[in-house]
Amino acid sequence: MAVLKVIEVLANSDKSWEDATRKAVKEASKTVKNIKSVYVKEQSAIVNGDNVTEFRVNIKLTFEVNY
């Protein structure tokens, strides 16, 4: 039987929501092992004038716990 845990992670990117998601997974994987999936819970953006300058994501990472 596998035991899974879910954590929330926030990340940002000046390129895209997809890039922010990849950055979140890459950074989390430095300390969290056995990541199985990612769920994008929320997306938002920062606007400066008429330009989107930053993409933000709030994700849920699911990983398997070794016991």
N, C-alpha and C positions, 0 to 999 in steps of 0.2 A: 504494500500500500504506500502511495506517495503522499507526502504532506506538502502542501503548497502555501505560500505566503504572498500577500499583495501589499505593495507599498506605493505611495504617491510620490511622483517626482515632477519638478517644474524645470523647464528649460527654455532658452530663447535662441534665436538665430536672426541674422540680418538677411538671410537668403530665402527661407521658406519654412512652413510648418513641418514638412518632411525632414528638413535638415535639423530643426530643433529636436524632433523626435529621435533622430539618429544620434545626436549629441547626448541626449538624456540617457539613452541605452548604453552608449559607449562609456560615459562617465560613471554610471551606476555599476557597470560590469567590472570596474576596478575593485569594488569591495563586495558586490553581490554576485554570487556564482549561480550557475544553473538557471539563468533567466529563460523562461519558456514562452512568454508572450508579452505584448504591450497593447494597452487599450488607451486610445486618445480620448480623454474625458472632456477636455475643453480646449478650444483654440481662441486666441485673441491676438490683436496686433496694436502696435503703437503707430500713430500717424503724426507726421510733422508736415504741416502745410497741406499739400495734396499728394504726399508720398508716404507709403508704408515703409517705416524705417526699422521695425523689429517685429518678428513673429514669435509668439509665445505659445507653449503647450503645457497642459497639465495632464500627465499620463499616469496610468496604473501599470506597474510592472508585476508580473506573476513569476515567481521562481520556486524551485523545489528546494525544500529544507532537508539537509542531511542530518540524520539523527542516529 
